[in-house]
Amino acid sequence: MNTLTSGPEAPSFQPKKDYFEPMHTAEHILNQTMVRMFGCPRSRNAHIEKTKSKCDYELNASPSQDQIAEIEQKVNQIISQNLPVTCRMMTREEAAKISDTSKLPPDTGDMLRVVFVGEYDACPCIGKHVENTSQIGRFKITTWDWQPGRLRLRFKLEQGVAS
């Protein structure tokens, strides 16, 4: 792996997407939670905003209400671990060994900025993030719906400590 993109010796990099950092970092954690729980790809369609967000996942069957509650619980469990959020510049080949790079456009280039949420998640990303998951707050799924092949989760962040 190459050097961190933060710190005094890091190359200069300005994120290209101006997402609300806590919500965007929570999306990374949600994506990895969905991959681990359901074996599905990361969200293929996301709308990330400060007050509310939504992500769509490719699922063959509707999750149960208990599974939806478990998603929320697992995301909050990761947030509560106060994990560092760091970035590293990596070659596309290196990034493909640790994350799904299939969503990247072919003309992205060979060097990618990969965001790490502790050891829980690694994903190429050009957006802004918090420095530590303790800055996120509590993750709350507000509503969800399932249509054949697609689960949509709508969520927000609440002040306070994730539990």
Secondary structure as GFF3:
##gff-version 3
##sequence-region A 1 163
A	DSSP	alpha_helix	21	38	.	.	.	ID=ss1
A	DSSP	beta_strand	45	47	.	.	.	ID=ss2
A	DSSP	beta_strand	53	59	.	.	.	ID=ss3
A	DSSP	alpha_helix	65	79	.	.	.	ID=ss4
A	DSSP	beta_strand	85	91	.	.	.	ID=ss5
A	DSSP	alpha_helix	92	98	.	.	.	ID=ss6
A	DSSP	three_ten_helix	106	108	.	.	.	ID=ss7
A	DSSP	beta_strand	111	117	.	.	.	ID=ss8
A	DSSP	beta_strand	121	124	.	.	.	ID=ss9
A	DSSP	three_ten_helix	133	135	.	.	.	ID=ss10
A	DSSP	beta_strand	138	147	.	.	.	ID=ss11
A	DSSP	beta_strand	149	158	.	.	.	ID=ss12
###
